[in-house]
Amino acid sequence: MEHPVDSLGLVLPEPSWPDERGSAGPLEPLRRFCNTLNRENGADAWRTPAELAAWLSAEGHASAGRLTRADVGRLVALREALLVGIGTGDLTAFATLVGARSVRLAATADGGELVPATPGLDGVVTRLALAVAITSASGELRRLKSCDHCRWVFHDTSKNRAGRWCSMAACGGRDKARSYRRRQAGGARRAQP
């Protein structure tokens, strides 16, 4: 899989990596939002208003209108609060940044769904808040985790919800190799007189 790069040329893995797009179900918008930042190398999908607008369009969000640096800063702060909340289980900072939101009931083929009452960037923030609320209520939000190695956000599909790595082949293998080297180095020191 060829990964995209940000405006500085830094590698930014596909937001769903290592799984298929959409595989996280109702957690997918949250995972893709969080994975706009590669915390290993500092790559960021939206450093400028134009990059944020392009990302919103690529993710299927309605036009957010003319975006500003303040809008980018607002979403960066929201992303960081969500990343911290996923790691700690405390979404207080995220909830504070989201603030009060208005929703309405939209008729669907299955009955109805809550949707943002306001368009644009406020609507995007409201959709993220709704995703957090719905997945929290169902207990699914606990399946959204930050990789112990690279901190990429992944959907933990393990039966006991004990997943620690975004990918066993990538980060899990690195972690196991590091542990093995530490054990070998410790054994070598004990063997010396």
N, C-alpha and C positions, 0 to 999 in steps of 0.2 A: 504494500500500500504506500503510495506516495503522499507524504504529508505536506500540507500547505506551509508557507512561511509568512511571517508578518512583514510590516513595512521596513523593518531593519534587516530582513533576511534571516531572522531566527526561526528555527523549526517550531511549528505549532501543530501538534498532532490533530487529526480530524477529531472533533469534539466527542464523537461516540466511541472512539478507539478504546479498547480493542474489539468492541462488539459492533454489531450492525446498527445503523441509524434506526431509531425507533424501538430498539429492543428493550429499553428501560420503561416502556409504557408511560404512565403518568409522571414518572421521574425524569423522562427525557428532556423536557424543557429546562429543568433545573441543572441536569448534568451538562447539557450543551452550553448553558449560560456560564456555569462555573469554569468549564474547560475552554474559555476564551483566553486563559492565561496559563502559560507553561512556567511553573514555578522553579523548574530546574535551570532553565536558561534565560528567563525573563521575557520570552516572547509574549506578545499581547496582540490579540486580534483587533482591538480598537484603541489606538493611541490618539486618534483625531476624530472630529465629528464625521468626516467623510467615511472613515473606516467603520465607525459605529453604524452609520446609515447603511453601508453596504452589508454589514453583518445582519442587521435587522431585516433587510430585504431578503437576503439569502435564507434566513430562518423563517420566512413567511409571515413576518409581522407587517401589519398595515403601515403605511407611511407615517413616520413619526414627525413629519414636517421638517423645518429647518432646525438642525441640531447645533448646539454650541459646545464649547469646551466644558462649561458647567454641567451640561447633560452627560458628557463623557465621565466627568468626575463623579457625578451622582451615581451612575451605573457602576463605576469602579468601586466606590464605597459600598454599594449594595452587594456587589459580587464578593468583596472581601468579607463582609458581614455574614453572607451565606456560607462561604468557605469555612469560616471560623465556627459558625453554628453547626455545620455538618460534622466537623471534627470534635466539637465539645458536647454537642447535643443541646446547647443553649442558643436559642434563636432570638434572644432579647434584642441584640443590636440590629439584627435584620428587621424585626418587627418595628422597632423604633424608626428606622429609616423608611420603611414602607409607609408608616403612618396610617391615617384613616383613608379608606378606599370605598368607592361606590361601585356596586355591581347591580346588574339587572338579570332577570330570568329571560333567556332566549328559548323559544320553542325549537325542538329538534324532532327528528323522526322517532327517537326513543322517549320523548317526553319534554325534557328541558335541561338546560345547563346554565350555570352562572357565568356571565361574561362581564368584562369591564364596562362601566357606564360611560367612561371617557375614552376618547381615541388617543392616538399618538404614544409618546413615551410613557405617559401615565397609564395608558392601557397595558403596555408591556409590563410595567411594574406590578400592576394589578393581577395580570395573568400569572406572574411568578408567585405572588402572594397566595393566589388561589391554589396553585400547584402545591405550595408548602402546606397550606391548610388541609387540603384534601388528602395528601399523602401522609400527613401527620395523623389525621383522624383514622386512617386505615392501618397505620403502623408501617407502611411501606417506606416512609422517609428514612427509617433506620437502615434501609438497604442501600442508601446513597452514602458512599464512603470515600474518604481521601486515602490514596495509596500510601502505605507506610514508607515506600522508597521515594517515589517521584512526586507524590501529592496530587496526582491526576485524579479527578473524581470519577468513580466507576459505580456501576450497579452490581451490588453483591448478590449473586444468585445462589450462593451456597445455602444448603438446607438449614444449617444452624446459624447463619448470618455471621460467620466468623472470618469472612474474606479479609485479607490484609493487603493484597496487591492488585493493581489494575490488570496485570497479566502475569500468570505464573511463568510463562516463557521469558518475559522481559524482566520485570522487577522482582518477581519471586526468585528467579534464577540468580539474579545479582545478590539478593539478600542471603540466599543459601550459600553462595560461593564465598561471600564475605565472612559468614559465620564459620565456614569450614576453614578458611585461612586463619582466622583468630584461634580456632581450636588447635590447628597444626602449630602455630607459633607458640601457643601456651605449652604444648607438649614438648616442643624443642627446648624451651627454656628450662622445663623441669628436668630434662634429660642431661643438661650440662652440669658438670661438677661444681 
